[in-house]
């Protein structure tokens, strides 16, 4: 796995120059991570090979995944395919801390601060929850 960073807009996207389009055609595809107040999500966009003769690449409408509330990181898997991993509110504290250490180098500054804050808050929440459960069990 290779962490990709800096791909935050269509202009700075990670470009794959030879991507299947239907059964026989080939196109380009670009990937980037979009981060905003809603969280982070992966966006992809292909060219239309049927419109290639009109003076350059004609890009189709971008396709976006669902948001991960706190952070996202784009990676190349073992087959050199683009994938992404997100940190959301359903992740437990231990997994969130491991996620942050694994993907820290691929996060933009905004996502890094948000992810670090989430790991601290989630850890504190789980410690308090476990303490209250122990107290309740001893009553």
PyMOL commands that set and color helices and strands:
alter all, ss='L'
color gray80, all
select helices_A, chain A and resi 10-12+49-51+93-106+109-138
alter helices_A, ss='H'
color red, helices_A
select strands_A, chain A and resi 2-4+14-21+25-36+39-46+63-64+71-76+82-87
alter strands_A, ss='S'
color yellow, strands_A
deselect
rebuild
show_as cartoon
